[in-house]
Amino acid sequence: MKRKLVLWTMLIFVGTSLGFGKGKATVRDVTGCLSKGDSAKEFLLTGSDGSTWEVRSSRVALAEHVGHTVTATGVVSNAKIHNLKEDAKDAAKDSGMKKSDAEHGHLTVTKVKMVSESCK
């Protein structure tokens, strides 16, 4: 009986420590430098925090902002998986393992605000 209680306690702890989404938003604001991507409708947003985001939009003319510092608001593609990857990176960092702080993701942009006409 004690083993079952310990097992259930461990399962609950593991489930909550994994976060299962950890309440991270599926909509994000990312500020950084916008550059041209690999394809005609794809762009790369290099965040001021070192993160990189492949960005697309059918609503916003991103090409007009290439070379600008912008704040892009958009929906994270595969948000649950992306958030689990972030959680795993955080857990590795907390355990002392070396890891890159740079995040990489895919964002469908719904709004862009220009911060600066250049990337500094």
C-alpha positions as CSV (number, residue, x, y, z in Angstrom):
1,M,0.0,0.0,0.0
2,K,2.8,2.4,0.9
3,R,4.5,1.6,-2.5
4,K,1.3,2.6,-4.4
5,L,1.1,5.8,-2.4
6,V,4.7,6.6,-3.1
7,L,4.3,5.7,-6.8
8,W,1.2,8.0,-7.2
9,T,3.0,10.8,-5.4
10,M,6.0,10.5,-7.7
11,L,3.8,10.4,-10.8
12,I,1.9,13.6,-9.7
13,F,5.2,15.3,-8.9
14,V,6.8,14.4,-12.3
15,G,3.6,15.5,-14.1
16,T,3.6,18.9,-12.4
17,S,7.3,19.4,-12.7
18,L,7.2,18.8,-16.4
19,G,4.8,21.7,-16.5
20,F,2.4,20.4,-19.1
21,G,2.4,23.8,-20.7
22,K,3.4,25.6,-17.5
23,G,1.0,28.3,-18.5
24,K,3.2,29.8,-21.2
25,A,1.4,31.8,-23.7
26,T,0.8,30.6,-27.2
27,V,0.8,34.3,-28.3
28,R,4.2,36.0,-27.8
29,D,5.8,39.4,-28.3
30,V,9.3,39.2,-29.6
31,T,11.5,42.2,-30.1
32,G,14.5,42.0,-32.4
33,C,16.0,42.4,-35.9
34,L,14.0,41.2,-38.9
35,S,15.9,39.8,-41.8
36,K,15.0,37.9,-45.0
37,G,14.5,34.1,-44.6
38,D,15.2,31.2,-46.9
39,S,12.0,31.4,-48.9
40,A,9.9,34.2,-50.4
41,K,7.4,34.4,-47.6
42,E,9.7,33.5,-44.7
43,F,11.7,35.9,-42.5
44,L,14.0,35.5,-39.5
45,L,13.6,37.5,-36.3
46,T,16.6,37.6,-34.1
47,G,15.5,38.5,-30.7
48,S,17.3,40.9,-28.5
49,D,17.7,38.0,-26.0
50,G,19.5,35.9,-28.6
51,S,16.5,33.8,-29.6
52,T,15.7,33.2,-33.3
53,W,12.3,32.9,-34.8
54,E,11.3,31.9,-38.2
55,V,8.4,34.2,-38.9
56,R,5.6,34.3,-41.5
57,S,2.5,36.3,-41.9
58,S,-0.5,36.6,-44.3
59,R,-1.7,39.7,-42.4
60,V,1.4,41.8,-42.1
61,A,3.8,43.0,-44.8
62,L,7.0,41.8,-43.2
63,A,9.2,42.6,-46.2
64,E,8.6,46.3,-45.5
65,H,10.4,45.8,-42.1
66,V,13.5,43.9,-43.2
67,G,16.5,45.5,-41.5
68,H,14.4,47.1,-38.8
69,T,14.2,46.4,-35.1
70,V,10.6,45.4,-34.5
71,T,8.3,44.0,-31.9
72,A,6.3,41.2,-33.5
73,T,3.2,39.7,-31.9
74,G,2.2,36.3,-33.1
75,V,1.1,32.8,-32.5
76,V,3.8,30.2,-31.6
77,S,3.6,27.2,-33.9
78,N,3.2,23.9,-32.1
79,A,3.1,25.8,-28.8
80,K,2.8,22.8,-26.5
81,I,5.8,21.1,-28.0
82,H,7.8,24.4,-28.1
83,N,6.9,25.1,-24.4
84,L,8.0,21.5,-23.4
85,K,11.3,22.1,-25.1
86,E,11.7,25.4,-23.2
87,D,10.9,23.6,-20.0
88,A,13.5,20.9,-20.8
89,K,16.1,23.6,-21.4
90,D,15.2,25.3,-18.1
91,A,15.5,22.0,-16.3
92,A,18.9,21.3,-17.8
93,K,20.1,24.7,-16.8
94,D,18.8,24.3,-13.3
95,S,20.6,21.0,-13.0
96,G,23.9,22.6,-13.9
97,M,24.2,21.2,-17.4
98,K,25.5,23.5,-20.1
99,K,23.0,24.6,-22.6
100,S,22.4,27.4,-25.1
101,D,20.1,30.1,-23.8
102,A,19.1,30.9,-27.4
103,E,15.6,29.9,-28.2
104,H,14.4,28.9,-31.7
105,G,10.8,28.8,-32.7
106,H,8.3,29.5,-35.4
107,L,5.9,32.4,-35.2
108,T,2.9,33.4,-37.3
109,V,2.9,37.1,-37.0
110,T,-0.4,39.0,-36.5
111,K,1.0,42.5,-35.7
112,V,4.3,44.3,-36.1
113,K,5.4,47.5,-34.4
114,M,8.6,49.2,-35.6
115,V,11.0,50.0,-32.8
116,S,13.9,51.4,-34.9
117,E,14.6,51.8,-38.6
118,S,17.8,49.9,-38.1
119,C,19.1,46.9,-36.3
120,K,21.7,47.9,-33.7
